[in-house]
């Protein structure tokens, strides 16, 4: 009830701005943060694999 009354009291410009932010910007931001975190995990995992492969390749010097 509070939300409906608040939306009825707003001007159309502010309603459009709130709708745009809630429908377009917020989901895009959440997806971007989620996918960036997943990509970061993948990159770090691949870096560790490459480092361990390079360490195994280097011969020991006595």
C-alpha atoms as a printed R data frame, in Angstrom:
   type eleno elety resid chain resno      x       y       z
1  ATOM     1    CA   UNK     A     1  0.000   0.000   0.000
2  ATOM     2    CA   UNK     A     2  2.850   2.391   0.852
3  ATOM     3    CA   UNK     A     3  4.624   1.641  -2.434
4  ATOM     4    CA   UNK     A     4  1.478   2.254  -4.506
5  ATOM     5    CA   UNK     A     5  0.765   5.530  -2.733
6  ATOM     6    CA   UNK     A     6  4.366   6.614  -3.176
7  ATOM     7    CA   UNK     A     7  4.261   5.789  -6.915
8  ATOM     8    CA   UNK     A     8  0.976   7.672  -7.354
9  ATOM     9    CA   UNK     A     9  2.465  10.802  -5.789
10 ATOM    10    CA   UNK     A    10  5.533  10.796  -8.072
11 ATOM    11    CA   UNK     A    11  5.764  12.741 -11.285
12 ATOM    12    CA   UNK     A    12  6.024  10.771 -14.536
13 ATOM    13    CA   UNK     A    13  9.703  11.700 -15.074
14 ATOM    14    CA   UNK     A    14 10.695  10.274 -11.707
15 ATOM    15    CA   UNK     A    15  8.554   7.156 -12.282
16 ATOM    16    CA   UNK     A    16 10.304   6.535 -15.592
17 ATOM    17    CA   UNK     A    17 13.723   6.984 -13.987
18 ATOM    18    CA   UNK     A    18 12.918   4.566 -11.148
19 ATOM    19    CA   UNK     A    19 11.478   2.027 -13.586
20 ATOM    20    CA   UNK     A    20 14.501   2.258 -15.887
21 ATOM    21    CA   UNK     A    21 16.942   1.802 -13.012
22 ATOM    22    CA   UNK     A    22 15.041  -1.143 -11.540
23 ATOM    23    CA   UNK     A    23 14.406  -2.913 -14.869
24 ATOM    24    CA   UNK     A    24 17.554  -2.178 -16.888
25 ATOM    25    CA   UNK     A    25 20.448  -0.937 -14.767
26 ATOM    26    CA   UNK     A    26 20.113  -3.087 -11.655
27 ATOM    27    CA   UNK     A    27 19.934  -6.506 -13.404
28 ATOM    28    CA   UNK     A    28 22.765  -5.527 -15.746
29 ATOM    29    CA   UNK     A    29 24.914  -4.493 -12.796
30 ATOM    30    CA   UNK     A    30 24.201  -7.718 -10.909
31 ATOM    31    CA   UNK     A    31 24.972  -9.890 -13.951
32 ATOM    32    CA   UNK     A    32 28.168  -7.952 -14.581
33 ATOM    33    CA   UNK     A    33 29.371  -8.421 -11.018
34 ATOM    34    CA   UNK     A    34 28.517 -12.130 -11.032
35 ATOM    35    CA   UNK     A    35 30.151 -12.815 -14.392
36 ATOM    36    CA   UNK     A    36 33.244 -10.776 -13.507
37 ATOM    37    CA   UNK     A    37 33.690 -12.842 -10.349
38 ATOM    38    CA   UNK     A    38 33.323 -16.116 -12.261
39 ATOM    39    CA   UNK     A    39 35.766 -14.994 -14.955
40 ATOM    40    CA   UNK     A    40 38.250 -13.972 -12.275
41 ATOM    41    CA   UNK     A    41 38.041 -17.445 -10.702
42 ATOM    42    CA   UNK     A    42 38.662 -19.083 -14.080
43 ATOM    43    CA   UNK     A    43 41.639 -16.832 -14.845
44 ATOM    44    CA   UNK     A    44 43.245 -17.465 -11.461
45 ATOM    45    CA   UNK     A    45 42.746 -21.226 -11.821
46 ATOM    46    CA   UNK     A    46 44.326 -21.202 -15.291
47 ATOM    47    CA   UNK     A    47 47.237 -19.115 -14.005
48 ATOM    48    CA   UNK     A    48 47.950 -21.677 -11.278
49 ATOM    49    CA   UNK     A    49 47.865 -24.488 -13.838
50 ATOM    50    CA   UNK     A    50 50.308 -22.637 -16.094
51 ATOM    51    CA   UNK     A    51 52.647 -21.835 -13.202
52 ATOM    52    CA   UNK     A    52 52.723 -25.452 -12.059
53 ATOM    53    CA   UNK     A    53 53.379 -26.598 -15.643
54 ATOM    54    CA   UNK     A    54 56.240 -24.120 -16.000
55 ATOM    55    CA   UNK     A    55 57.751 -25.167 -12.659
56 ATOM    56    CA   UNK     A    56 57.714 -28.809 -13.715
57 ATOM    57    CA   UNK     A    57 59.442 -27.914 -17.002
58 ATOM    58    CA   UNK     A    58 62.389 -26.056 -15.437
59 ATOM    59    CA   UNK     A    59 65.313 -28.427 -14.760
60 ATOM    60    CA   UNK     A    60 66.958 -28.331 -11.361
61 ATOM    61    CA   UNK     A    61 70.522 -26.964 -11.257
62 ATOM    62    CA   UNK     A    62 72.861 -28.510  -8.695
